[in-house]
Amino acid sequence: MSDIILNIENITKSFPRVIANKKVTFDIKKNAVHAILGENGAGKSTLVKILYGLLEPDEGNIKLNNKNFKVNSPAESRKQGIGMVFQHFSLFDSLSVKENLILGIDEKMSYSDLENKLENISSRYNLPLDLDAPITALSAGEKQRVEIVRILLQDPQILIMDEPTSVLTPQEVESLFVTLNALVKEGRTILYITHKLEEVISICDTVTIMRNGEIIDTSSTSNQTAKTLATKMLGQKLDDFKTNYEHIKDEVNFEVKNISCDFNDPFLTDLKNISFQVRVGEIYGIAGVAGNGQSELMDILTGENINIKSGSINFDNKKIEKYGPQKRRDLSISFVPENRLGHSAVPELSLSDNILLSQFPKNNFIKNGIILKNNVDDFANNVIKEFNVITPGNDAKASSLSGGNLQKYVIGREISSKPKILIISHPTWGIDAGAEHSIRESLIDLSKNGTSIIVISQDLDELIEITHQISVIYDGNLSNPLKTSEVEIEKLGLLMGGKK
Amino acid sequence: MNNFLPSLVSRSQSSSLMNFLVPIISILLTLITGSIIFILLGFDPLYALYTFFISPISSSYGISELLVKATPLALIAIGLSYCFKNNIYNIGAEGQLTMGAIFGGGIGILFHDTNAFWLLPLMIFAGAIGGALWGLIPAILKSKFNTNEILTSLMLVYVALYILDFLVVGPWKDPFGFSFPKSRPFSEAGRMPLLFDGLRVHFGLIIALFLIFASWFIFSKTMFGFQLKVSGHSPKAARYAGFNQTTLVFSAFAICGAFAGIAGLAEVSGPIGLLYRDISPNYGFTAIIVAFLGRLHPIGIIFASLVIALTYLGAEDAQLFLQIPSAVGFIFQGLVLFYLLGAELLINYRFTYKKLI
């Protein structure tokens, strides 16, 4: 008797700029917890979306119980016995638990049948639910329980869990694991998507490691340690970069001291006692897997969020943690947030107009409240020329530029005013190799001229290429910095996976 | 099963030509629908449309009346565009207009025996203050308690109307007015000067044109106008730029309230000459249509105010010559708004019958 429930063979899926899955091949055993481990962008989500009928593969076969498996929608996938619990819940907040469950059922079922079934599921799998409570009143863990029960009503053979612990408290994680064990004991199979090394080792039987869309390894977790997993997840990053430390001065230019911030929101990560120092001319990298507090930290560094619980940001002998963005720009601190369209640039406005979003004291753009159009246009033309932005002119709408060109433009706008500090998040996210190279080069040049740069990025190659020090953010905690020229990839991997 | 119902899919690029044509298409569709309604009522559609849209403006008196109606509409609509550009849905301009009339008119009643030159400027100023203060109430509620400005601004309309009602039947009642619910008339110095002898078009028109021009300058040349635009398009970018959202909300409401207040004062010190219950045939609400029909652009708003003012006049003529209730005017206004919103939707979205996941 075969104990393989799902054969995945040669699955390939490409998107316009990337191949998300390259000939992905592995088997999933029945009655086990199977982990898929990988960094952001490794191709995990693409693979499970194919399994769940949200994406269609370009090539390859999937067999469920030795029969060909091809689905075009989540409903079909559920019918075939595959259910999925997403990281972000899809529940109606104003309705009760019961109403949400009724809405989620595909087939017809009488009301008393439903209640019996629910009671059965709740007690069998350690999923207590208050059926009449409105969803708004539930914690993240309880909402997840509703999602799991909703899927279990369809009696799936395979349950896909996408980063299930990311929104849970430690106690809720414990109770989720009890549920998962009960499900496996009954003969179900769980496909567990994660980047947390500890969870792979403690509850998964088998682990498939993905990197850059390819399968690196599939093996039993019993002979793996967090260290071996980390190395396989990250691979051997290029290590012969000549990081140049000569121009860095000893003087600390920018200091973040014991910043803590609570959000009371399961989808935001609280920041816990974050401290770091950046010296004059230094590029300081903050690595980490997405959703570990990067965007929350970025908002605090830019001044878009000034409601911190404790701590301070020190620059130029001032405490600036309560300064808004404009007041920080007045001190020559400049920012580039991760999202170009709608955050660092307004897509509907022209390139010239977009210059006005970020003004420094030296810029002569406004006089008595009136925009000096000529000065703004000159500045825009200069950025376009200097940073090789491909566009018909400064009156083109920002939305008409490609991602790479717009990013060059936005970074050019910030760099042109020669800031003392540049804080930049994911500088080369989603852009082509040429733009990527020129942006990294301009950041290095800027640091050589004495600007201190803080780079938040998930791209380890990028951080290793351009930074002088790297620390890792995990669950709102920031590690001590490591010198980039001496950093061991294994150590970074452990930190990113939450192991000290 | 879902396949019978079309779904809306967003267009990647909206056509700028269509964007420009939307108001014209909406007006054409309104005329077509209007003709159908006239036919169903048993009228010759061409004659009815002529009575409605041409005959009212075929004399200099008619043109003057058109301008009298268009003045408050354009003035309020340009004020509303400060709010709408910033995605603030102030629909309480009618209340702000009423408060402006009360404040400005109050000054007129207080100084009813003065004929000094400063009376009218003071009344205009008071009208602006009254409207702005009334507009600031929803602004405060929105920024302090995160209340929905659509609801609060609308509810405040009725509060303002009842205050006016109370004043003209109570403390401000004309002592020589035989107990009619109206105030005593303002003195000659408290009236808007007429622009032409024998015609009702008054100095309010000049004020409106000046404020429309000033708004054009503010929208296109100043940092304040830029901030309104950015925070309307993308609040996140406005936060990144460091624009103060609270200041923007307060200024938009205050400016809109002041403009509506001036419009209210111009009505009572212009054609009316005193305070009474029905000072405005819903100018404050109709101006919302004018603002959108004019695409929130000063020039567009001038044209839109003329078109909508015509529906007021047409309704009066239709009542007179065709014996159709004057509410037909509101039907035309409703149709324009309906087609405008529909066309707006279709610029940004298209129908598809394909099943979505």
Interface residues (C-beta under 8 A of the other chain):
Chain A: G53 L54 S73 P74 T302 G303 E304 G324 P325 Q326 K327 R329 F335 P337 N339 G342 H343 S344 A345 V346 P347 E348 L349 D353 L356 L357 S358 I366 G369 I370 I371 K373
Chain B: K221 T222 M223 F224 F226 K229 V230 H233 S234 K236 A237 R239 Y240 A241 G242 N244 I357
